[in-house]
Amino acid sequence: MDLTGAPIGVDKASGAISDATLVEHAGLVLTRMAAKALRPLDDLGFSHAARLIRCLLPSRRKVAVRFTQDMTFCFPYGDGYWGLLLDPRDTYEEEVEAVLLAVKDCDYTFIDCGANYGYWSLKVASERFGRHKAAAIELDPASFALLEANVAANGNKVTCLNRAVAGRDDDVLRFYGAKHEARSVVPQAGVEPKGEVLSVTLDRLVDDGHIPQDGPLVLKLDVEGVEIEALRGGVALLMRDVLVIYEEHGSDRSHAVSRYLREECGMRLFGHAGRDFFELGPLGELDRIKTNRRRGYDFFATRSRFWLDRLETLARG
């Protein structure tokens, strides 16, 4: 897809569209309507709606959603994943947004594993979220190119690395996935790989200077099924003051990532629902929380007293 030319502008707060042709304007309005209509269904079918709109009302440009004066996020017109942002009322990964706003005053470095186009790294580096240092790691070269373009458009405040976070360094890994938001190094039966990428461990990111040697960290893990392997590559890093933001997929009824973080890493687990933070009790509670097998649920884990003090305070309300 050729994404040359100035992007179409969209104001996140108001929904106002600028610099669009009549066809593009109509396409974005219809995409927004689809996002609003499908929100009660947990966005079921949105990607198909976006694809249909893209076919009927095509464009080869990017969409630039402006969140704040110092944070704009670009993605391809008709994107069946990020197009949900066209709805002013949509908050992407509400649990993650809640915790990052709650700790904005802490002096930490953000590690964005599975960064895609750089949404969370750009937010964390913005004034509203505390202007933190961030390192964004993305395995897919096509997504990485858009990540780098987004970082450049927002003042080059984020370090970018085209690698797959894994348990060993410098392995050549094949990656799979029909959609850019679902690229993974987990083999898929009968599916041809999309490409190859070199691996990197969390500890190597520190050794190579992409992450500071000391100071608190926030580690966001969204690596499509290899979270535990990625954590095994961060033995030294996990000994530091690190807050792990991770995804539990609704289809995993064993709650493997939460179990590993609690039982193998000795971490306490927290979540967010509505306006409240809470500490997770027995893992069986996740059966009640993870009601949709199609989507992921974000939680927070730490054994660091630095982060526990903050999370305990948040959980007490």
C-alpha positions as CSV (number, residue, x, y, z in Angstrom):
1,M,0.0,0.0,0.0
2,D,1.4,3.4,-1.0
3,L,1.0,5.7,1.9
4,T,2.6,8.8,0.4
5,G,1.2,12.3,0.7
6,A,0.1,14.4,3.7
7,P,-2.1,12.4,6.1
8,I,-5.8,13.1,6.7
9,G,-6.3,14.9,10.0
10,V,-8.7,13.8,12.7
11,D,-9.1,15.5,16.1
12,K,-9.6,12.8,18.7
13,A,-11.7,15.0,21.1
14,S,-14.1,16.5,18.6
15,G,-13.9,14.0,15.7
16,A,-13.3,16.9,13.3
17,I,-11.9,15.7,10.0
18,S,-9.5,17.9,7.9
19,D,-7.6,17.7,4.6
20,A,-9.8,14.9,3.3
21,T,-11.4,14.5,-0.1
22,L,-15.2,13.9,-0.2
23,V,-14.6,10.2,-0.7
24,E,-12.2,10.0,2.3
25,H,-14.4,12.1,4.5
26,A,-17.4,9.8,3.8
27,G,-15.2,6.7,4.4
28,L,-14.0,8.0,7.8
29,V,-17.5,9.0,8.9
30,L,-18.8,5.5,8.0
31,T,-15.9,3.9,9.8
32,R,-16.7,6.0,12.9
33,M,-20.4,5.0,12.7
34,A,-19.3,1.3,12.5
35,A,-17.1,1.7,15.5
36,K,-19.9,3.3,17.5
37,A,-22.5,0.7,16.5
38,L,-20.3,-2.2,17.2
39,R,-18.9,-1.0,20.6
40,P,-21.7,-2.8,22.6
41,L,-20.7,-6.0,20.8
42,D,-17.0,-5.6,21.9
43,D,-16.2,-4.5,18.4
44,L,-17.2,-7.8,16.8
45,G,-17.2,-7.4,13.0
46,F,-15.5,-4.0,12.9
47,S,-12.5,-5.2,10.9
48,H,-14.9,-6.6,8.2
49,A,-16.8,-3.3,8.2
50,A,-13.6,-1.3,7.8
51,R,-12.4,-3.5,5.0
52,L,-15.7,-3.1,3.1
53,I,-15.6,0.7,3.5
54,R,-12.0,0.8,2.3
55,C,-13.0,-1.1,-0.8
56,L,-16.1,1.1,-1.6
57,L,-14.4,4.4,-0.7
58,P,-10.7,3.9,-1.2
59,S,-7.7,6.0,-0.3
60,R,-4.0,5.4,-0.2
61,R,-3.2,7.9,2.5
62,K,-2.7,7.7,6.2
63,V,-5.0,9.0,9.0
64,A,-3.4,11.2,11.7
65,V,-5.4,11.2,14.9
66,R,-4.4,14.1,17.1
67,F,-4.8,13.4,20.8
68,T,-2.9,16.3,22.2
69,Q,-0.7,19.1,21.0
70,D,2.4,16.9,21.3
71,M,0.9,13.5,20.4
72,T,-0.5,12.5,17.0
73,F,-0.9,8.8,15.9
74,C,-0.9,7.8,12.2
75,F,-2.2,4.6,10.7
76,P,-3.4,3.5,7.2
77,Y,-6.8,4.7,6.0
78,G,-9.3,1.8,6.4
79,D,-7.3,0.0,9.1
80,G,-9.5,-2.6,10.7
81,Y,-7.8,-2.3,14.0
82,W,-6.8,1.3,14.7
83,G,-9.8,2.7,12.9
84,L,-11.7,2.3,16.2
85,L,-9.8,5.5,17.3
86,L,-12.0,7.5,15.0
87,D,-14.8,7.3,17.6
88,P,-14.1,10.2,20.0
89,R,-15.6,8.0,22.8
90,D,-13.3,5.1,22.2
91,T,-10.4,4.6,24.7
92,Y,-7.9,2.1,23.5
93,E,-6.9,-0.4,26.2
94,E,-8.6,1.4,29.1
95,E,-6.8,-0.5,31.8
96,V,-3.4,0.4,30.4
97,E,-4.4,4.1,30.0
98,A,-5.7,4.2,33.6
99,V,-2.5,2.8,35.2
100,L,-0.1,4.9,33.0
101,L,-2.0,8.1,34.0
102,A,-2.0,7.0,37.6
103,V,1.8,6.7,37.6
104,K,2.7,9.6,35.3
105,D,4.5,11.4,38.1
106,C,6.9,8.5,38.7
107,D,10.3,8.8,37.1
108,Y,10.4,5.6,35.0
109,T,11.5,4.3,31.5
110,F,8.9,2.6,29.4
111,I,9.7,-0.6,27.4
112,D,7.1,-1.3,24.7
113,C,7.4,-4.9,23.5
114,G,5.2,-5.5,20.5
115,A,4.9,-1.8,19.9
116,N,3.1,-2.1,16.5
117,Y,2.9,1.5,15.2
118,G,4.0,3.0,18.5
119,Y,0.8,4.1,20.1
120,W,1.7,3.5,23.8
121,S,5.3,4.7,23.4
122,L,4.1,8.0,21.9
123,K,1.5,8.4,24.7
124,V,4.0,7.8,27.4
125,A,6.4,10.3,25.9
126,S,3.7,13.0,25.7
127,E,3.2,15.7,28.3
128,R,-0.2,14.3,29.5
129,F,1.5,11.0,30.5
130,G,4.6,12.5,32.0
131,R,7.1,12.8,29.2
132,H,8.9,9.5,30.0
133,K,11.8,7.9,28.1
134,A,10.6,5.0,26.0
135,A,12.0,2.1,23.9
136,A,9.6,0.6,21.3
137,I,10.4,-2.9,20.0
138,E,8.5,-4.3,17.0
139,L,9.2,-7.5,15.0
140,D,7.4,-6.8,11.7
141,P,9.4,-4.6,9.3
142,A,6.3,-3.1,7.7
143,S,4.8,-2.1,11.1
144,F,8.3,-1.0,12.2
145,A,8.5,1.5,9.3
146,L,5.2,3.1,10.4
147,L,6.5,3.1,14.0
148,E,9.6,5.0,13.0
149,A,7.5,7.4,10.9
150,N,5.2,8.1,13.9
151,V,8.2,8.6,16.2
152,A,9.7,11.0,13.7
153,A,6.5,13.0,13.4
154,N,6.3,13.3,17.2
155,G,9.8,14.7,17.7
156,N,11.9,11.5,17.8
157,K,11.5,11.0,21.5
158,V,11.3,7.2,21.4
159,T,14.1,4.7,20.7
160,C,13.0,2.1,18.1
161,L,14.2,-1.4,17.5
162,N,13.2,-3.9,14.8
163,R,13.5,-7.2,16.8
164,A,11.4,-9.9,18.3
165,V,11.6,-10.0,22.1
166,A,12.4,-13.6,23.1
167,G,14.2,-15.9,25.5
168,R,17.5,-15.9,23.5
169,D,19.5,-13.3,21.6
170,D,20.3,-13.2,17.8
171,D,18.1,-16.2,16.8
172,V,16.6,-15.8,13.3
173,L,12.9,-16.3,13.9
174,R,10.1,-16.6,11.4
175,F,6.9,-14.6,12.2
176,Y,3.3,-15.2,11.2
177,G,-0.1,-13.6,11.3
178,A,-2.5,-12.3,8.7
179,K,-3.1,-9.0,10.5
180,H,-0.4,-6.5,11.5
181,E,-1.8,-6.4,15.1
182,A,-1.4,-10.2,15.5
183,R,2.2,-10.8,14.2
184,S,3.8,-13.6,16.2
185,V,6.8,-15.9,16.2
186,V,4.5,-18.8,17.2
187,P,4.2,-21.2,14.2
188,Q,0.7,-21.6,12.8
189,A,-0.2,-24.9,11.1
190,G,-0.6,-24.5,7.4
191,V,0.3,-20.8,7.4
192,E,3.3,-19.5,5.5
193,P,5.6,-17.1,7.5
194,K,5.4,-13.4,6.7
195,G,9.1,-12.9,7.1
196,E,12.1,-13.3,9.4
197,V,13.5,-11.2,12.3
198,L,16.3,-11.4,14.8
199,S,15.5,-12.0,18.4
200,V,16.6,-9.9,21.4
201,T,16.2,-10.5,25.2
202,L,15.1,-8.0,27.7
203,D,18.5,-8.1,29.4
204,R,20.2,-7.5,26.1
205,L,18.2,-4.3,25.6
206,V,19.8,-3.0,28.8
207,D,23.3,-4.3,27.9
208,D,23.1,-2.6,24.5
209,G,22.0,0.7,26.0
210,H,18.5,0.9,24.8
211,I,17.2,0.9,28.4
212,P,19.0,2.6,31.3
213,Q,21.1,0.5,33.7
214,D,19.2,1.8,36.7
215,G,15.9,3.4,37.7
216,P,12.3,2.2,37.7
217,L,10.8,0.5,34.6
218,V,7.4,-0.1,33.1
219,L,7.5,-3.1,30.9
220,K,4.5,-3.5,28.5
221,L,4.4,-7.1,27.1
222,D,2.1,-7.6,24.1
223,V,4.1,-10.3,22.1
224,E,1.3,-12.6,21.0
225,G,1.8,-15.8,22.9
226,V,5.5,-15.6,23.8
227,E,5.2,-13.5,27.0
228,I,6.6,-16.2,29.3
229,E,9.6,-16.8,27.0
230,A,10.2,-13.0,26.8
231,L,10.2,-12.8,30.6
232,R,12.7,-15.7,30.8
233,G,15.1,-13.5,28.8
234,G,14.9,-10.7,31.4
235,V,16.3,-12.3,34.6
236,A,18.4,-9.3,35.6
237,L,15.8,-6.8,34.4
238,L,13.1,-8.4,36.6
239,M,15.2,-8.0,39.7
240,R,14.8,-4.2,39.3
241,D,11.9,-1.9,40.2
242,V,9.8,-3.1,37.2
243,L,6.0,-2.9,36.7
244,V,4.9,-5.4,34.1
245,I,1.8,-4.6,32.1
246,Y,0.7,-7.8,30.4
247,E,-2.2,-9.3,28.5
248,E,-4.2,-12.3,29.5
249,H,-6.1,-13.6,26.5
250,G,-9.7,-14.6,27.0
251,S,-9.1,-17.9,25.2
252,D,-6.5,-19.0,27.7
253,R,-8.4,-20.7,30.5
254,S,-5.2,-21.7,32.2
255,H,-4.2,-18.1,32.8
256,A,-0.7,-19.0,32.0
257,V,1.0,-15.6,32.1
258,S,-0.6,-14.6,35.4
259,R,0.3,-18.0,36.8
260,Y,4.0,-17.6,35.7
261,L,4.3,-14.1,37.1
262,R,2.8,-15.1,40.4
263,E,4.3,-18.6,40.9
264,E,7.7,-18.3,39.2
265,C,8.4,-14.6,39.5
266,G,6.8,-14.0,42.9
267,M,4.8,-11.0,41.8
268,R,1.5,-9.7,43.0
269,L,-1.1,-9.1,40.4
270,F,-3.4,-6.1,40.0
271,G,-6.2,-5.0,37.6
272,H,-8.5,-2.2,36.8
273,A,-12.2,-2.2,36.1
274,G,-14.5,0.8,35.7
275,R,-12.8,3.5,37.8
276,D,-11.2,1.2,40.4
277,F,-7.9,-0.6,40.8
278,F,-7.9,-3.9,42.6
279,E,-5.5,-6.7,43.6
280,L,-6.2,-10.0,42.0
281,G,-6.9,-12.9,44.5
282,P,-7.0,-16.5,43.5
283,L,-6.4,-17.0,39.8
284,G,-9.8,-18.5,39.5
285,E,-11.1,-14.9,39.6
286,L,-9.9,-14.6,36.0
287,D,-12.6,-17.0,34.9
288,R,-15.1,-14.4,35.9
289,I,-13.2,-11.4,34.4
290,K,-12.2,-13.0,31.1
291,T,-15.7,-13.3,29.6
292,N,-14.9,-12.8,26.0
293,R,-12.6,-15.5,24.4
294,R,-11.9,-13.2,21.4
295,R,-10.1,-10.4,23.2
296,G,-7.3,-9.7,25.6
297,Y,-7.4,-8.4,29.2
298,D,-4.7,-6.2,30.6
299,F,-3.3,-6.6,34.1
300,F,-0.3,-5.4,36.1
301,A,2.3,-7.3,38.1
302,T,5.2,-6.4,40.3
303,R,7.3,-7.5,43.3
304,S,9.0,-4.1,43.6
305,R,8.3,-2.2,46.8
306,F,8.5,1.0,44.8
307,W,5.6,-0.1,42.5
308,L,3.7,-2.0,45.2
309,D,3.4,1.2,47.3
310,R,1.8,2.9,44.4
311,L,-0.5,0.0,43.4
312,E,-1.6,-0.7,47.0
313,T,-2.6,3.0,47.3
314,L,-4.5,2.9,44.0
315,A,-6.3,-0.3,45.1
316,R,-7.4,1.2,48.4
317,G,-9.0,4.0,46.4
